[in-house]
Amino acid sequence: MPTGFIGFALDCMGNMFCFKYDELKEKKDAKVYIFDHDFCEISEEADSFSKWIKKFNSI
């Protein structure tokens, strides 16, 4: 995982959900990113943890 990200959960394929460290210091409800370990790429998964957890729980 690139420097500056903090992982907190894995999906079923081994990809890591993470926060960007700098955004955690600035916001109470930071964006959630996913690190694709196959391609070593990070993309935004949700624009807040609250929205991510609601989406995750609806599955």
N, CA, C and O atoms as a GROMACS GRO file, in nm:
protein
  236
    1MET      N    1   0.084  -0.117   0.000
    1MET     CA    2   0.000   0.000   0.000
    1MET      C    3   0.090   0.124   0.000
    1MET      O    4   0.193   0.126   0.066
    2PRO      N    5   0.050   0.226  -0.074
    2PRO     CA    6   0.132   0.347  -0.078
    2PRO      C    7   0.142   0.415   0.059
    2PRO      O    8   0.053   0.401   0.143
    3THR      N    9   0.248   0.487   0.078
    3THR     CA   10   0.268   0.565   0.200
    3THR      C   11   0.157   0.669   0.212
    3THR      O   12   0.114   0.727   0.112
    4GLY      N   13   0.113   0.692   0.333
    4GLY     CA   14   0.012   0.795   0.358
    4GLY      C   15  -0.129   0.741   0.369
    4GLY      O   16  -0.224   0.818   0.387
    5PHE      N   17  -0.146   0.609   0.359
    5PHE     CA   18  -0.278   0.547   0.373
    5PHE      C   19  -0.276   0.451   0.491
    5PHE      O   20  -0.174   0.389   0.522
    6ILE      N   21  -0.391   0.440   0.558
    6ILE     CA   22  -0.405   0.353   0.674
    6ILE      C   23  -0.517   0.254   0.645
    6ILE      O   24  -0.633   0.293   0.628
    7GLY      N   25  -0.483   0.127   0.640
    7GLY     CA   26  -0.581   0.023   0.611
    7GLY      C   27  -0.663  -0.012   0.733
    7GLY      O   28  -0.614  -0.007   0.846
    8PHE      N   29  -0.792  -0.049   0.710
    8PHE     CA   30  -0.876  -0.088   0.824
    8PHE      C   31  -0.961  -0.212   0.797
    8PHE      O   32  -1.019  -0.266   0.891
    9ALA      N   33  -0.970  -0.258   0.672
    9ALA     CA   34  -1.050  -0.378   0.642
    9ALA      C   35  -1.010  -0.432   0.506
    9ALA      O   36  -0.954  -0.361   0.423
   10LEU      N   37  -1.040  -0.561   0.485
   10LEU     CA   38  -1.014  -0.627   0.356
   10LEU      C   39  -1.146  -0.669   0.293
   10LEU      O   40  -1.242  -0.699   0.363
   11ASP      N   41  -1.149  -0.670   0.159
   11ASP     CA   42  -1.263  -0.732   0.092
   11ASP      C   43  -1.232  -0.880   0.070
   11ASP      O   44  -1.125  -0.928   0.108
   12CYS      N   45  -1.323  -0.952   0.008
   12CYS     CA   46  -1.306  -1.097  -0.008
   12CYS      C   47  -1.194  -1.133  -0.106
   12CYS      O   48  -1.153  -1.249  -0.113
   13MET      N   49  -1.143  -1.037  -0.181
   13MET     CA   50  -1.036  -1.062  -0.277
   13MET      C   51  -0.899  -1.019  -0.224
   13MET      O   52  -0.799  -1.030  -0.295
   14GLY      N   53  -0.895  -0.969  -0.101
   14GLY     CA   54  -0.769  -0.928  -0.041
   14GLY      C   55  -0.733  -0.783  -0.064
   14GLY      O   56  -0.623  -0.740  -0.028
   15ASN      N   57  -0.824  -0.704  -0.122
   15ASN     CA   58  -0.800  -0.561  -0.139
   15ASN      C   59  -0.829  -0.489  -0.008
   15ASN      O   60  -0.919  -0.529   0.066
   16MET      N   61  -0.754  -0.385   0.020
   16MET     CA   62  -0.760  -0.318   0.149
   16MET      C   63  -0.840  -0.188   0.140
   16MET      O   64  -0.812  -0.102   0.056
   17PHE      N   65  -0.940  -0.176   0.228
   17PHE     CA   66  -1.009  -0.048   0.246
   17PHE      C   67  -0.920   0.037   0.335
   17PHE      O   68  -0.862  -0.014   0.431
   18CYS      N   69  -0.911   0.166   0.304
   18CYS     CA   70  -0.818   0.250   0.378
   18CYS      C   71  -0.863   0.395   0.382
   18CYS      O   72  -0.949   0.438   0.306
   19PHE      N   73  -0.802   0.468   0.472
   19PHE     CA   74  -0.818   0.612   0.482
   19PHE      C   75  -0.687   0.676   0.440
   19PHE      O   76  -0.580   0.616   0.452
   20LYS      N   77  -0.696   0.798   0.390
   20LYS     CA   78  -0.576   0.878   0.363
   20LYS      C   79  -0.541   0.950   0.493
   20LYS      O   80  -0.624   1.023   0.548
   21TYR      N   81  -0.422   0.930   0.541
   21TYR     CA   82  -0.380   0.982   0.670
   21TYR      C   83  -0.404   1.132   0.684
   21TYR      O   84  -0.456   1.177   0.787
   22ASP      N   85  -0.369   1.210   0.584
   22ASP     CA   86  -0.386   1.356   0.590
   22ASP      C   87  -0.532   1.396   0.605
   22ASP      O   88  -0.562   1.494   0.673
   23GLU      N   89  -0.622   1.322   0.543
   23GLU     CA   90  -0.765   1.353   0.553
   23GLU      C   91  -0.820   1.318   0.691
   23GLU      O   92  -0.914   1.383   0.737
   24LEU      N   93  -0.764   1.219   0.757
   24LEU     CA   94  -0.808   1.185   0.893
   24LEU      C   95  -0.777   1.298   0.990
   24LEU      O   96  -0.854   1.322   1.084
   25LYS      N   97  -0.667   1.365   0.969
   25LYS     CA   98  -0.629   1.476   1.057
   25LYS      C   99  -0.721   1.596   1.036
   25LYS      O  100  -0.743   1.674   1.129
   26GLU      N  101  -0.776   1.612   0.915
   26GLU     CA  102  -0.855   1.729   0.881
   26GLU      C  103  -1.005   1.710   0.903
   26GLU      O  104  -1.075   1.805   0.937
   27LYS      N  105  -1.056   1.589   0.883
   27LYS     CA  106  -1.200   1.564   0.884
   27LYS      C  107  -1.238   1.461   0.989
   27LYS      O  108  -1.159   1.376   1.028
   28LYS      N  109  -1.360   1.472   1.032
   28LYS     CA  110  -1.413   1.372   1.125
   28LYS      C  111  -1.465   1.251   1.048
   28LYS      O  112  -1.456   1.138   1.098
   29ASP      N  113  -1.517   1.271   0.929
   29ASP     CA  114  -1.574   1.163   0.848
   29ASP      C  115  -1.501   1.158   0.714
   29ASP      O  116  -1.551   1.208   0.613
   30ALA      N  117  -1.383   1.098   0.713
   30ALA     CA  118  -1.294   1.099   0.597
   30ALA      C  119  -1.341   1.006   0.486
   30ALA      O  120  -1.420   0.914   0.510
   31LYS      N  121  -1.293   1.030   0.365
   31LYS     CA  122  -1.320   0.944   0.250
   31LYS      C  123  -1.263   0.805   0.273
   31LYS      O  124  -1.167   0.787   0.348
   32VAL      N  125  -1.326   0.707   0.208
   32VAL     CA  126  -1.277   0.569   0.213
   32VAL      C  127  -1.222   0.535   0.075
   32VAL      O  128  -1.286   0.561  -0.027
   33TYR      N  129  -1.104   0.477   0.073
   33TYR     CA  130  -1.038   0.436  -0.050
   33TYR      C  131  -1.024   0.285  -0.050
   33TYR      O  132  -1.034   0.220   0.055
   34ILE      N  133  -0.999   0.229  -0.167
   34ILE     CA  134  -0.968   0.086  -0.175
   34ILE      C  135  -0.837   0.070  -0.251
   34ILE      O  136  -0.816   0.130  -0.356
   35PHE      N  137  -0.749  -0.011  -0.194
   35PHE     CA  138  -0.621  -0.041  -0.256
   35PHE      C  139  -0.633  -0.176  -0.326
   35PHE      O  140  -0.650  -0.279  -0.261
   36ASP      N  141  -0.623  -0.174  -0.458
   36ASP     CA  142  -0.627  -0.296  -0.539
   36ASP      C  143  -0.487  -0.354  -0.541
   36ASP      O  144  -0.398  -0.301  -0.608
   37HIS      N  145  -0.468  -0.462  -0.469
   37HIS     CA  146  -0.333  -0.519  -0.456
   37HIS      C  147  -0.283  -0.585  -0.584
   37HIS      O  148  -0.162  -0.601  -0.601
   38ASP      N  149  -0.374  -0.623  -0.675
   38ASP     CA  150  -0.330  -0.682  -0.803
   38ASP      C  151  -0.265  -0.578  -0.894
   38ASP      O  152  -0.165  -0.607  -0.960
   39PHE      N  153  -0.321  -0.457  -0.895
   39PHE     CA  154  -0.271  -0.352  -0.985
   39PHE      C  155  -0.198  -0.241  -0.911
   39PHE      O  156  -0.150  -0.146  -0.973
   40CYS      N  157  -0.188  -0.252  -0.778
   40CYS     CA  158  -0.123  -0.150  -0.694
   40CYS      C  159  -0.180  -0.011  -0.721
   40CYS      O  160  -0.106   0.085  -0.740
   41GLU      N  161  -0.313  -0.004  -0.722
   41GLU     CA  162  -0.383   0.123  -0.748
   41GLU      C  163  -0.479   0.152  -0.634
   41GLU      O  164  -0.537   0.061  -0.574
   42ILE      N  165  -0.495   0.280  -0.606
   42ILE     CA  166  -0.591   0.325  -0.505
   42ILE      C  167  -0.700   0.404  -0.575
   42ILE      O  168  -0.672   0.488  -0.662
   43SER      N  169  -0.825   0.378  -0.538
   43SER     CA  170  -0.937   0.455  -0.592
   43SER      C  171  -1.034   0.487  -0.478
   43SER      O  172  -1.040   0.415  -0.378
   44GLU      N  173  -1.108   0.596  -0.496
   44GLU     CA  174  -1.205   0.636  -0.394
   44GLU      C  175  -1.324   0.541  -0.397
   44GLU      O  176  -1.381   0.513  -0.502
   45GLU      N  177  -1.361   0.493  -0.281
   45GLU     CA  178  -1.474   0.401  -0.267
   45GLU      C  179  -1.599   0.474  -0.219
   45GLU      O  180  -1.710   0.442  -0.263
   46ALA      N  181  -1.584   0.572  -0.132
   46ALA     CA  182  -1.696   0.652  -0.081
   46ALA      C  183  -1.641   0.784  -0.031
   46ALA      O  184  -1.527   0.793   0.014
   47ASP      N  185  -1.725   0.888  -0.038
   47ASP     CA  186  -1.675   1.020   0.004
   47ASP      C  187  -1.684   1.043   0.155
   47ASP      O  188  -1.650   1.151   0.203
   48SER      N  189  -1.731   0.943   0.229
   48SER     CA  190  -1.725   0.948   0.375
   48SER      C  191  -1.737   0.806   0.431
   48SER      O  192  -1.790   0.716   0.365
   49PHE      N  193  -1.688   0.788   0.554
   49PHE     CA  194  -1.698   0.657   0.618
   49PHE      C  195  -1.844   0.623   0.643
   49PHE      O  196  -1.885   0.507   0.629
   50SER      N  197  -1.924   0.722   0.681
   50SER     CA  198  -2.067   0.699   0.706
   50SER      C  199  -2.137   0.642   0.584
   50SER      O  200  -2.215   0.547   0.595
   51LYS      N  201  -2.110   0.699   0.467
   51LYS     CA  202  -2.171   0.650   0.343
   51LYS      C  203  -2.118   0.512   0.308
   51LYS      O  204  -2.193   0.427   0.259
   52TRP      N  205  -1.989   0.489   0.332
   52TRP     CA  206  -1.931   0.358   0.302
   52TRP      C  207  -1.994   0.249   0.388
   52TRP      O  208  -2.028   0.143   0.338
   53ILE      N  209  -2.009   0.275   0.517
   53ILE     CA  210  -2.063   0.173   0.606
   53ILE      C  211  -2.209   0.145   0.575
   53ILE      O  212  -2.254   0.031   0.586
   54LYS      N  213  -2.286   0.248   0.537
   54LYS     CA  214  -2.426   0.226   0.496
   54LYS      C  215  -2.432   0.140   0.371
   54LYS      O  216  -2.513   0.048   0.362
   55LYS      N  217  -2.346   0.171   0.274
   55LYS     CA  218  -2.340   0.092   0.150
   55LYS      C  219  -2.298  -0.052   0.181
   55LYS      O  220  -2.356  -0.146   0.128
   56PHE      N  221  -2.198  -0.068   0.266
   56PHE     CA  222  -2.148  -0.201   0.303
   56PHE      C  223  -2.256  -0.283   0.373
   56PHE      O  224  -2.271  -0.401   0.346
   57ASN      N  225  -2.330  -0.221   0.462
   57ASN     CA  226  -2.435  -0.292   0.537
   57ASN      C  227  -2.558  -0.326   0.452
   57ASN      O  228  -2.636  -0.414   0.490
   58SER      N  229  -2.575  -0.259   0.340
   58SER     CA  230  -2.692  -0.286   0.256
   58SER      C  231  -2.673  -0.409   0.169
   58SER      O  232  -2.768  -0.455   0.106
   59ILE      N  233  -2.554  -0.464   0.163
   59ILE     CA  234  -2.524  -0.582   0.079
   59ILE      C  235  -2.588  -0.706   0.137
   59ILE      O  236  -2.575  -0.814   0.081
   0.00000   0.00000   0.00000
